[in-house]
Every structure is written in C-alpha cells, then in structure tokens.
Amino acid sequence: MTAQPHNGAMNNAAALGAAKHDAATQARDTDPPGRVPGTGSPIPQNTPVLEARSLSKFFGRVIALKDISMCLHQGEVVALLGDNGAGKSTLIKCLSGVHAPDAGTLLLHGVPVRFKEPRDALRHGIATVYQDLAMIPQLGVARNFVLGAEPTKGWGLWRRLDLRAAERTTREGLLRLGIDLRDASESVGTLSGGERQSVAIARALHFGARVLILDEPTSALGVRESERVLQDIDGARQKGVGVILITHNVHHAYPVADIFTILKRGRSYGTFAKDEVTREQVLSMMAGL
C-alpha cells in the first residue's frame, strides 16, 4: 500500500505554495523590479531591500532578542551567525512574519512594515526556507514545486491538474539556477538532502522572492551537497536577490557571505564586512573570545 501524505503537511505546504503564487502574481502585476512594493515608486539607490532597526522580542521574562539591527541589500548575502540559543531562529521569525517584534522597526525598501502573519511577508517577496523545506516526500518534484499554485486544464467538472505544464514550470525554475532535473515526476523522498534544498530555493525564486531567508541549509549535508547549496545561494545573489543565510558553520558561510552579523544570547556581537574580518576572527567572536 502506498503511504499517503500527512494532511497537516499537505495543508501547510499547499498554503505556502498558494501564498507564494499570490506574491508572484502581485510582483508581476504591480511591483516590477526596482520599484517599492505596493507603491510602484522607484527604489532609491543604496536603499536596503530589508532592514531591521533595534528589534527586540521577549517571551515573558526571557529576552530572546535585544536591540538587533541589520540590513540587507539586493544581490547581497548576509550570514547570520551564532551558536544554539543565540537568537537566530527568533530573528528570522520576526523578519518573516511568524513573530511580531515587541520593539524596533522593520523596513522594506526603506518603508516601515509590520507583518501580521507569514503570508504578509510572502506577499512582499520575503520567502523563508526552513530546515523541513515544507515538502511532501510522497509527491513528485513537480507536484511539490507547484503545490498551492497548480496549473490546470479543462473547465468545470473536467478541470484537472496539467501535469505537463507543472513539469515544464519545474524544469524552467530549476534551470534558472543551473539545475538539470533528471525526472520531474520523481518522488521528492528519493532526492538527497542537497537536491531537496536546491528545489526549495528554486521554488522560492520562481514564485517571486526578492529576499530569501535560508535556515541552516547545509545542516546534515555532506561536503559535495553543501557545495551545491552554496552554489545555489551564489546563483540567487547574481540574480539580484538578497539572501540571509542562518548558520552556525562559519566554514560554509565565509565563502559566500558579503556581510557577517554575529548573535550571542539574543544580542548583537557586531556586523562586519568580509574584508574586515578573517574566518578565524569570526570563529573567535562566535565563541566569545
């Protein structure tokens, strides 16, 4: 008997796909590149695509974040570094609409924004790829790629999934990152961890992401697979997408990142350009030395 996808996973992944479809449609229809989302006005030169100013988040008496500031420009990779418990996950949840910050300001293209839910962030072009990737292992790559935004054919009672169009969309999305897929109908469960990450990144970019937040994308991957994911991150940067890379692995972050923001126990240890610090200095600061 073939295992069936868990309903919760199906609903979450479908909702994510639908939100990304809405974001892509809005971006194509009203927000061309170089324009402030929702206004259509030109983005001033050197304005960060995403900026956090003195963000703080508290859970009761626990200080999860305190006065965190960072900014991300188009075509830039910011590495968000820190050990377990540093506040990385809380910060990305504030940036992606999961948590509302208790203090501070979040700006998108220089305009203050406040996200009520993750769907709001997706509509503004902020896509987050978590470690679980929001994929259904039992479905094929193409079905996962278009989940929530499926192309259809026919009408009324005869309306059904256009699998050929879904596979074509998937191949085109992956080719934009230089990925030549063997078989778009292949089950996601048969892919390696690195291949799943590549599919998730390509899916986010295809559905209009202007800011890509990656949560520990190389965690538990081998050397070769990690290199593939780092190449995908560089490919996204070359397409003008701003990337926030959350990791505790400096050896993976240093080759691709332009900026390093280091967190320690919910506070910022500092933000440094790549030409200001060596890999060894970043490691020392993460260790608090």
Residue pairs with C-beta under 8 A, 6 or more apart in sequence:
2 138
3 138
4 138
5 136
5 137
5 138
5 139
9 134
9 136
10 136
12 134
13 134
13 135
13 136
13 144
13 147
13 148
14 147
14 148
15 119
15 148
16 122
16 134
16 147
16 148
17 146
17 147
17 148
17 149
17 207
18 148
18 149
19 118
19 119
19 122
19 123
19 148
20 122
20 127
20 148
20 149
20 203
20 204
20 207
20 208
20 209
21 148
21 149
21 207
22 119
22 122
22 123
23 122
23 123
23 124
23 125
23 127
23 207
23 208
23 209
24 149
24 206
24 207
24 208
26 37
26 123
26 208
27 37
27 125
27 208
27 210
28 208
30 37
30 38
30 40
31 37
31 38
31 40
31 125
32 40
33 240
34 42
34 43
35 41
35 42
35 43
36 42
36 43
36 109
36 110
36 111
37 108
37 109
37 124
37 125
38 111
38 124
39 111
43 49
43 109
43 110
44 110
46 73
47 109
47 110
48 71
48 72
48 73
48 107
48 109
48 110
49 72
49 73
49 74
49 108
49 109
49 210
49 211
49 242
50 71
50 72
50 95
50 106
50 107
50 108
50 126
50 211
50 242
50 244
51 70
51 71
51 72
51 106
51 107
51 108
51 110
52 68
52 69
52 70
52 71
52 91
52 94
52 95
52 104
52 105
52 106
52 107
53 69
53 104
53 105
53 106
53 107
54 67
54 68
54 69
54 103
54 104
54 105
55 65
55 67
55 68
55 69
55 91
55 94
55 101
55 103
55 104
55 105
55 106
56 63
56 65
56 66
56 67
56 68
56 101
56 102
56 103
56 104
57 64
57 65
57 90
57 94
57 99
57 101
57 102
58 64
58 102
63 266
64 87
64 90
64 266
65 87
65 90
65 91
65 94
65 101
65 266
65 267
66 266
66 267
67 104
67 267
67 268
68 87
68 91
68 104
68 263
68 266
68 267
68 268
69 104
69 268
69 271
70 78
70 80
70 261
70 268
70 271
72 78
72 211
72 242
72 243
72 244
72 259
73 242
74 210
74 240
74 241
74 242
75 237
75 238
75 239
75 240
75 241
75 242
76 237
76 242
76 243
76 258
76 259
77 233
77 234
77 237
77 242
77 243
77 244
77 245
77 256
77 257
77 258
77 259
78 242
78 243
78 244
78 245
78 257
78 258
78 259
78 260
78 261
79 245
79 247
79 253
79 254
79 256
79 257
79 259
79 260
79 261
80 88
80 91
80 92
80 244
80 245
80 246
80 247
80 261
80 263
81 88
81 247
81 248
81 250
81 253
81 260
81 261
81 262
81 263
81 282
81 286
82 88
82 248
82 262
82 263
82 264
82 269
82 286
83 248
83 264
83 286
84 248
85 265
86 263
86 264
86 265
86 266
87 263
87 265
87 266
87 267
88 246
88 248
88 263
89 215
89 246
90 99
90 266
91 263
92 128
92 213
92 215
92 244
92 246
93 99
94 100
94 101
94 106
95 106
95 121
95 126
95 128
95 213
95 244
96 115
96 118
96 121
96 126
96 128
96 213
97 115
97 116
97 117
97 118
97 119
97 120
97 121
97 122
97 126
98 118
100 114
100 115
100 116
105 112
106 112
106 113
106 114
106 115
107 113
108 124
108 126
113 124
115 121
115 124
118 128
121 128
125 208
125 209
125 210
125 211
126 209
126 210
126 211
126 213
127 204
127 205
127 207
127 209
127 211
127 212
127 213
128 213
128 214
128 215
129 197
129 200
129 201
129 204
129 212
129 213
129 214
129 215
129 217
130 215
131 215
131 216
131 219
133 196
133 197
133 199
133 200
134 200
135 144
135 188
135 196
135 199
135 200
136 143
136 144
136 147
136 188
137 187
137 188
137 189
138 187
138 188
138 189
139 147
139 187
139 188
140 184
140 185
140 186
140 187
140 188
141 170
141 181
141 183
141 184
141 185
141 186
141 187
141 188
141 191
141 199
142 163
142 166
142 167
142 169
142 170
142 184
142 185
143 150
143 166
144 188
144 199
144 203
145 166
145 169
145 170
145 173
145 184
145 199
145 202
145 203
145 206
146 166
146 169
146 170
149 207
150 161
150 162
150 166
151 161
151 162
151 165
151 166
151 169
152 159
152 160
152 161
152 162
153 159
153 160
153 161
153 162
153 165
154 160
163 185
166 184
167 184
167 185
169 206
170 181
170 184
171 181
171 184
172 206
173 202
173 203
173 205
173 206
174 180
174 181
174 198
174 199
174 202
176 202
176 205
176 206
176 235
176 239
177 198
177 201
177 202
177 205
177 232
177 235
177 236
178 231
178 235
179 198
179 202
179 232
188 196
188 199
191 199
192 225
193 220
193 221
193 225
194 221
194 222
194 224
194 225
194 226
194 228
194 229
195 225
195 228
197 217
197 218
197 221
197 225
197 228
197 229
197 232
198 228
198 229
198 232
201 212
201 214
201 217
201 229
201 232
201 233
201 236
202 232
204 212
205 212
205 236
205 239
205 241
209 241
210 241
210 242
211 241
211 242
211 243
211 244
212 236
212 241
212 242
212 243
212 244
213 243
213 244
213 246
214 233
214 243
214 244
214 245
214 246
215 246
216 246
216 247
216 248
217 229
217 233
217 245
217 247
218 225
218 226
218 229
218 230
218 247
218 249
218 252
219 247
219 249
221 229
226 252
230 252
230 255
230 256
233 243
233 245
233 256
234 256
236 243
237 243
237 256
245 253
245 256
245 257
247 253
248 286
250 279
250 282
250 283
250 286
251 279
253 260
253 282
254 274
254 279
254 282
257 274
258 273
258 274
259 271
259 272
259 273
259 274
260 271
260 272
260 273
260 274
260 277
260 282
261 268
261 270
261 271
262 268
262 269
262 270
262 271
262 272
262 282
262 285
262 286
263 269
264 286
264 288
269 285
269 286
270 285
272 282
277 285
